[in-house]
Structure formats: structure tokens, C-alpha cells
């Protein structure tokens, strides 16, 4: 019995060890020793020489180490959930030290490698520097390494062939496809969005949010499909859909604009859409759903789980732009009911996730089998050629470079704290504005707002989106008075076209972010010529309020006497700020795990 177990383990060990062989796909070796002999012969090394014997011994240990590490991973996978937390700490640090040991072996190899390389030159240094082993110490970096390279060194023919087939992730071949810094960011956003379900998802990073959206739509949609789209989407998305995907000489996608927000409204609209475009659908077209929640420019929330369930029941894929929510307000991929999760989540990293306003970047997150498969495989009816990597990412070249990826990773470290401050500012500023009888505030932070129920149901702690709109139509201001007031909002309110930065930004959507929409489409989206979109920052909100009041006194009161007298009193503003700050902070810090749960021996 013992002999059989030993033989089985030996066979398994050889299979695991083969991945290290330079002839991994063509080897006939049935033992570790045979793999070693084959490796020496492949590189033309005399196994009887001193160098050959030392190399053979080293290779033998490496093949054995590979088998042992695979066994260690299998044991970890099978036992991790049953371990108490003390053992998990011990296991983690033991494996961390293994990484240091392996790195140390590589570092030890550095000097003889360099000496051998130098011996190949003519002695005048014209051969240049060979940095392969200099990079080993980067393994000890406390932050992701910014890998600034376009290409990578081949290991051997069969390894790079596997890399081109998508079967060797360690062997990257071109930074347009994969880059270590880029991969670090992809892993980070998947962990943040999917949490306990992270192993089910993959992400691809792009050089802008629009590039990510274009890639997602290009991968999902086929010519002539029907796409249900929530009405309030970013103007650039409207332009992409209207001017490219919907054009008959392009993709001929039929767009159906959904004006509602709740599950019931969507059910009715989807039934109407199916009936209206039955001819297309009967001829083989598919129907899919694209949502933005919270949406631009008003910050309204859609019932993402409810709409996803309904869409999936009809066989439709669901795409969600969750940029304004960030994983702080909403984590749609962590819904326990898989049918209630969107199939894809897209973010513009440019906004809150990065936060600095210094980087443009985007990401698409989706189920692993829809995002990538090695060539030749098929999972759940999805062929490898249909995955986003091979269908779009591999060929379009809209990849994210390492410097931008590093910027986003740094920004994500402070996301929770920044979003908490923005939520406080949003609640304080909208309450202040709504107390004025001549200012209309369109923000679901207000409890009486029609979208407040969905916000309370769907967002963490019921926190509001930090983007909203206001207008002063009840005041009957002339265009001249309004524009002078608007221009005077600088410098407290920045006149910029983006959102999600540390500073508070104000603009008129009709003239900027949504100018691509016709006047009729703007009206349907609830955008008036004098509508102001406000993206709250992390500024001192009381300073923002003071500037707003002063600008109103100087420019509005002359045209609408007594306008500024209707603002909340100074004392009431101070009290409002303290009350909201204390509540939001208590919600945030009170939601953290208790010490008892952290110290529990079981997870």
C-alpha cells in the first residue's frame, strides 16, 4: 500500500515538475532525473563535467521544489477554511519567508550570471548591460513595482509558445498585453469589488474609462443586437452609442432608452422592447442591458440587483458603469444571489478610485471565463476566442501603462477616507441649499427625493452619490445674472469638466459633459440650460458654503433682491455640519469588524 502511494506521488510530482522543463510540451521524461538529463542536453552541457554535475544537482532540487510547492498549494486549498486564525497567520508568514528564500537563491545566481555574460563581450563594454537578475531585489518592494518595459526576455521556445497561447502568465511577452504593474492593479480592483467572490472574476485595465466601455460593448454586442440603456448616461457614452454602435453602416445596434430606475419599471420596459423589436430578435439578434448607477449628472441610483435578475431571466447580459458608486458605496459583485449581479462592472479610474485628477484610466471586471481562457478551451458555452482578452484587449492596444497603473493603486489606498468626507460634504451642502426656497436641489441625499428609497436600499449605510444637480429656476434670474454668479464660484468651486477629484467641481452639463445630446435629449435627461452639476470634493464644506453665499450676495441680490437673506443662518450651518459629520463617521467606523470577531479562532 505504501509503495503504491509513493509511486502515485512520484507520478504526480513528475507531472508538476514538467512545467519547469525547457521541453515541457514535448518531453517524454517519466522521472525527475530524466527531466534533469534532458535539460542539460537541451543546452549542450556535458553532464560529466564539474559544471554539469553542479547544474544537474541544482535542477534536480528545483524540479523537486516545484512539486513540493504544488503539493503545499493543494494542502492550503483543502485546509484553509478549516484553520483557525492563529494558524493562518503562521501559514502566511511561513510562505512569505519561502518567497524570500527563493529570491535569495536567484540573487545568489546573479554574480556568476553577470560574470558569464561579461566573458562573452570583447572587453570594451559594447555589449551593454543585461538586467535580468538585477530585477530580483524588486520582489522585496513594499509597493507594486513600476515596470517600464515594452518587451520581455524569452525563457525558451516552448515557454514563449505557451505564452502566446495564453498558457504561461509568468512569461509575459509584450506590455501592450500584460505588465506586472497593470496586473497588480487588476488584482486590487477585483479584490475590492468582488471580495469573497474574487476568485470568480478577472479585470482588464484600459487607458481611459471610455476605452474600457468601448471594449466591453465591442466584446458583448454583435451586429444588429438590441441594447437597453438607462437614460442618464455619461455624454461620451451617449455619443459612442449614437454615433458608432447604432449607425446602420457600423454595428446597427438598436438602442432602447430606459427612463425608469426601479425593477417594476424595467420589467414593463423590457417586455415592450421585446415586442417592439421582435423581428430583430426572431432573426437571431440578442438583447442586452447597459446601466450607469449612480448616473450622470443627477446621481440617481438604479435597482441594479432587481434589473440584473430580470435581464438574466431573459438571457441578456448586464453591463454596469459603477464609477460614481465606487466599491465604497456599492459592491454589486458581492450579492449572494449570482443572478442579481451584473455580468460586467466598469469603472473610470480617472474619477474617485484614483482621486488625484492626474491620470486617465479605466477597467472592466467580469467573470473569469468571459474575460480570459487559454487558446483552445471553452467554458460554460463561451469559447476562448469570445473572451474579452482575445476578442478585444489583445488586438485593440488600449492598454494601461505601468505609471498610470501605479498612480491608481496609490489613490485607491485613501479611497474610503476620501469617500467618507465627500459623503459628509454632500449631505451638508445639499441640506444647506435645499433650505433656500428659490433653489431646487436634485439629489437623493435629501430624504424626500424620489430616488432616496433606492439609495437607502442599495448603498452602503444608505450614503448618497457625491454627484448631483441644482438649479435656480424659481428665482427667475436672467441669463446674464446667472452666468456672472456661476463664473464667480471660482476658486472655491473649480470650473472643470471631470469629476471624482479632491476639489469640488461645478459645471453646466448642457454646455460641457452632455453637449453631445440634442436639446430634446437633454430635456429628457432632466438637463436645463442653467442646470449646475456639482461633484463634491474633500474640501472644507463650510468654506464652500461661505463662498457660495458671498457670490450670491454680490451677483444675485442685485437682480433678485433679498435672495441671499433666505440662506440658512451661520449657527444652523455649524450645527448641521457637526451633526452630519458625527453620524457619517459613526456609520463608517461602526461598520468595521469587532475585536471579538477579529480575535475569533474561526473565520
Secondary structure by P-SEA (a helix, b strand, c coil): caaaaaaaaaaaaaaaaccccccccccccccaaaaaaaaaaaaccccccaaaaaaaaaaaaaaaaaaaaaaaaaaaaaccccccaaaaaaaaaaaaaaaaaaaaaaaaaaaaaaaaaaaaccccccccccccccccccccccccccccccbbbbccaaaaaaaaaccccccccccccccaaaaaaaaaaaaaacccccccbbbbbcccaaaaaaaaaaaccccbbbbbbcccccaaaaaaaaaccccccccbbbbbbbccccaaaaaaaaaaaaaaaaaaaaabbbbbbbbbccccccccccaaaaaaaaaaaabbbbbbcccccccccccccccccccccccbbbbccccccccccccccccccccccccccccccccccccccccccccccccccccccaaaaaaaaaaacaaaaaaaaaaaaaaaaaaaaaacccccccccccccccaaaaaaacccccccccccccccccccccaaaaaaaaaaccccccccccccccbbbbbcccccccccccaaaaaaacccccbbbbbbcccaaaaaaaaaaaaaaacccccccccccccccaaaaaaaaaaaaaaaaaaaaaacccccccccccc
